[in-house]
Amino acid sequence: MTEMIEMGKISSRGQVAIPSGIRAHLGLDEGSKVLFFVEDDMVLMKKVTSASLSELTRPLREASKNIQESQVNRLVHKMRKR
């Protein structure tokens, strides 16, 4: 596992530039997609490829096979309570 630590700064518009060394290492170009995970005060960014997107959405696709349209509102309210 390669470890890289670089510091960035948040702009007045809330944007953060990904340092060029990290972009090059991950192969991130203009238009690349990334996913953000937040846990407490930590943000983890993951490069999204078609394979990783498929892996991340698999549980949603499998769960959707068993959900009928009439159940959607009840499930949304149930999840919001959590």
C-alpha positions as CSV (number, residue, x, y, z in Angstrom):
1,M,0.0,0.0,0.0
2,T,1.4,3.4,-1.0
3,E,1.1,6.1,1.6
4,M,1.0,9.8,0.5
5,I,0.3,12.7,2.8
6,E,-0.3,16.1,1.4
7,M,-2.1,19.2,2.7
8,G,-4.8,21.2,0.8
9,K,-6.8,24.3,1.5
10,I,-10.5,25.0,1.2
11,S,-11.4,27.9,-1.1
12,S,-14.0,30.6,-0.3
13,R,-16.4,28.5,-2.5
14,G,-15.8,25.4,-0.4
15,Q,-13.7,23.7,-3.0
16,V,-10.5,21.6,-2.3
17,A,-7.9,21.0,-4.9
18,I,-6.5,17.5,-5.0
19,P,-2.7,17.8,-5.0
20,S,-1.1,17.0,-8.3
21,G,0.9,14.1,-6.9
22,I,-2.2,12.4,-5.6
23,R,-4.1,13.0,-8.8
24,A,-1.3,11.5,-10.9
25,H,-0.9,8.5,-8.5
26,L,-4.6,7.7,-8.7
27,G,-5.0,8.6,-12.4
28,L,-7.6,11.2,-11.7
29,D,-8.3,13.5,-14.7
30,E,-10.9,16.1,-15.3
31,G,-14.3,14.5,-15.1
32,S,-13.1,11.6,-13.0
33,K,-15.6,10.5,-10.4
34,V,-14.8,10.2,-6.7
35,L,-16.9,9.1,-3.7
36,F,-16.7,10.7,-0.2
37,F,-17.2,8.9,3.0
38,V,-17.5,10.9,6.3
39,E,-17.0,9.4,9.8
40,D,-16.8,11.8,12.7
41,D,-14.1,14.4,11.7
42,M,-12.6,12.3,8.9
43,V,-13.3,12.4,5.2
44,L,-12.2,9.5,3.0
45,M,-12.2,10.0,-0.8
46,K,-12.3,7.0,-3.1
47,K,-11.8,6.9,-6.9
48,V,-14.8,5.5,-8.6
49,T,-14.3,3.1,-11.5
50,S,-17.1,1.1,-13.2
51,A,-16.0,-2.0,-11.2
52,S,-16.1,-0.2,-7.8
53,L,-19.4,1.5,-8.6
54,S,-20.8,-1.9,-9.4
55,E,-19.5,-3.3,-6.2
56,L,-20.8,-0.3,-4.1
57,T,-24.3,-0.5,-5.7
58,R,-24.7,-4.3,-5.6
59,P,-26.5,-4.3,-2.2
60,L,-28.9,-1.7,-3.5
61,R,-29.7,-3.6,-6.7
62,E,-30.2,-6.8,-4.8
63,A,-32.5,-5.1,-2.2
64,S,-34.5,-3.4,-4.9
65,K,-35.5,-6.8,-6.4
66,N,-37.6,-7.4,-3.2
67,I,-39.1,-4.0,-2.9
68,Q,-42.5,-3.1,-4.4
69,E,-43.4,0.4,-5.3
70,S,-46.1,0.5,-2.7
71,Q,-43.5,-0.1,0.0
72,V,-41.2,2.8,-0.9
73,N,-42.8,5.5,1.3
74,R,-42.9,3.3,4.4
75,L,-39.3,2.3,3.9
76,V,-38.2,5.9,3.4
77,H,-39.9,7.0,6.7
78,K,-38.4,4.0,8.5
79,M,-34.9,4.9,7.4
80,R,-35.3,8.6,8.3
81,K,-36.2,7.6,11.8
82,R,-32.8,5.9,12.2
